C-alpha cells in the first residue's frame, strides 16, 4: 500500500514538472518599485532592478506554477545618493555586499482568466514573512526581437516595513510601503 501511495505521489510530481515550463527573468525589463508617505508631504519612490529568478509556468493550470526571485539589497535606486546611503545604514538594512531580498512562492490562487493571488515567503533584512501578491499575467507569446517564448507579469502588494526590522521613523514616515512589480521572463532552452 505504501509503495502504491509513493508511486502515485511521484507520478504527480513528475506530471507537474512536465506540465510547467521554466522561464528565466529578463533582468533588463524587471523592476520592483516601492513608495511610501513622507511626513504627509509627499510620496517617495525607489526601485530595485537587475535581479534574477525563475518562473515555472503552467499555462494550462496556473495554480501549478511557481516563482523564485532574488535581488541584491544594494541594487536599490532612489534618485538621491544620500537616501540610498541612509537606507543601507544601520537605521534600515545595515546592508553589506551580497545581502539579498528573496521571494519564493508557496501557493497560487487563480482569481480570473489572467489574475491570481500569489502567496510566498519574502525574506528581507534577516526576516522571513508570508506575503500575498495580487498578480496579473499581461501577455505570453513570441518576443518579436528575441524570437523566443516570452511572458510578462505585474503584481502589487503592501508591506509593513516594521515587520522586517526596517521601521525607523514610523509612523511619521509611513510604515506601509506600496510595492509594484513588473517583470518579463523568457522561456529557458
C-alpha positions in Angstrom: 0.0 0.0 0.0 2.8 2.4 0.9 4.5 1.7 -2.4 1.3 2.4 -4.3 0.9 5.8 -2.5 4.6 6.7 -3.1 4.3 5.8 -6.8 1.2 7.9 -7.1 2.9 10.8 -5.4 6.0 10.5 -7.6 3.9 10.4 -10.8 2.0 13.5 -9.6 5.4 15.3 -9.1 6.7 14.1 -12.4 3.4 15.3 -14.1 3.8 18.7 -12.6 7.4 19.0 -13.7 6.4 18.1 -17.3 3.4 20.5 -17.3 5.2 23.6 -16.2 7.7 25.4 -18.5 10.7 27.2 -17.0 11.1 30.9 -17.7 14.0 33.0 -16.5 13.6 36.7 -15.7 14.8 39.3 -18.2 16.7 41.4 -15.7 16.7 44.4 -18.0 12.9 44.6 -18.1 12.1 43.6 -14.5 11.6 46.1 -11.7 10.3 46.4 -8.2 9.0 49.9 -7.4 8.3 51.0 -3.8 6.7 54.1 -2.4 5.8 55.4 1.0 4.3 58.5 2.6 6.9 61.0 3.7 5.6 63.0 6.7 2.3 63.6 4.9 4.0 66.0 2.4 4.8 63.6 -0.5 5.2 60.1 -1.7 8.8 59.0 -2.1 9.7 56.4 -4.6 12.5 53.9 -5.1 13.3 50.9 -7.3 15.2 47.6 -7.3 16.2 46.2 -10.7 18.7 43.8 -12.3 17.5 40.9 -10.2 17.4 37.2 -11.0 14.8 34.5 -10.8 12.7 31.9 -12.5 9.1 31.1 -13.0 7.8 27.6 -13.5 4.7 28.5 -15.6 1.9 26.0 -16.2 -0.2 27.7 -18.9 -2.9 25.0 -18.6 -3.3 25.3 -14.9 -1.7 28.4 -13.5 -2.2 27.2 -9.9 0.6 24.7 -10.5 3.0 27.5 -11.3 5.7 28.9 -9.0 8.1 31.8 -8.8 11.5 32.3 -7.1 13.2 35.7 -7.3 16.2 37.4 -5.6 17.7 40.8 -5.8 20.7 42.5 -4.2 19.7 44.9 -1.4 22.4 47.3 -2.7 20.8 47.5 -6.1 18.2 49.9 -4.7 17.9 53.2 -6.6 16.1 56.2 -5.1 17.4 59.0 -7.3 19.2 60.6 -4.3 22.5 59.1 -3.3 22.3 60.3 0.4 18.9 58.5 0.8 20.3 55.3 -0.7 23.2 55.5 1.8 20.8 56.1 4.7 18.7 53.0 3.6 21.9 50.9 3.6 22.9 52.1 7.1 22.1 50.6 10.5 18.9 52.7 10.6 17.4 50.3 8.0 19.2 47.4 6.2 22.7 47.6 7.6 23.4 46.2 4.2 26.6 44.6 3.0 27.7 43.5 -0.5 25.9 40.2 -1.2 22.8 40.8 1.0 19.7 39.7 -0.9 16.0 40.1 -0.8 14.2 37.0 -2.0 10.7 35.7 -2.7 9.7 32.1 -3.1 6.0 31.3 -3.8 4.2 28.8 -1.6 0.8 28.8 -3.4 -1.1 30.4 -6.2 -4.9 31.0 -6.2 -6.2 31.7 -9.7 -8.8 34.5 -9.4 -9.6 35.2 -13.1 -8.6 34.5 -16.7 -5.3 36.3 -16.2 -5.2 37.1 -12.5 -4.0 35.3 -9.4 -3.1 35.8 -5.7 0.5 34.5 -5.2 1.4 33.7 -1.6 5.0 33.3 -0.8 7.9 33.8 1.7 9.6 37.2 1.5 13.0 37.3 3.1 14.5 40.7 3.8 16.8 42.0 6.4 17.2 38.6 8.1 13.4 38.3 8.5 11.0 36.0 6.5 7.3 36.7 6.4 4.4 35.4 4.2 3.1 38.0 1.8 0.4 37.9 -0.9 1.0 39.4 -4.4 -2.0 40.5 -6.4 -0.8 39.4 -9.9 -1.8 39.9 -13.5 -0.5 37.9 -16.5 0.0 40.7 -19.0 0.9 38.7 -22.1 2.5 35.5 -23.3 3.8 35.0 -26.8 6.8 35.2 -29.1 9.1 38.1 -28.4 9.4 40.0 -31.7 13.2 40.7 -31.4 14.4 37.6 -29.4 12.2 35.2 -31.4 11.6 33.2 -28.1 8.6 32.5 -26.0 8.1 35.3 -23.5 5.8 36.2 -20.6 5.1 39.4 -18.8 3.5 39.8 -15.3 2.6 42.7 -13.0 1.9 42.4 -9.3 1.2 44.7 -6.3 1.2 44.3 -2.5 1.6 46.5 0.6 4.2 45.7 3.2 4.7 46.9 6.8 8.4 47.8 6.9 8.5 47.4 10.6 7.7 43.6 10.1 11.1 43.4 8.5 13.0 45.4 11.1 13.0 48.5 8.9 10.6 50.7 11.0 12.8 53.7 11.7 10.9 57.0 11.9 7.5 55.3 11.7 4.8 56.4 11.9 5.9 59.9 10.8 7.3 58.2 7.7 4.7 55.6 6.9 5.1 52.1 8.0 3.1 50.9 5.0 5.1 50.6 1.8 3.3 50.1 -1.5 5.1 47.7 -3.9 4.6 47.5 -7.7 6.3 44.7 -9.6 6.7 44.4 -13.4 8.6 41.5 -14.9 9.4 39.9 -18.2 10.6 36.3 -18.5 11.9 34.2 -21.4 11.4 30.5 -21.8 14.5 28.6 -20.8 16.1 26.5 -23.5 
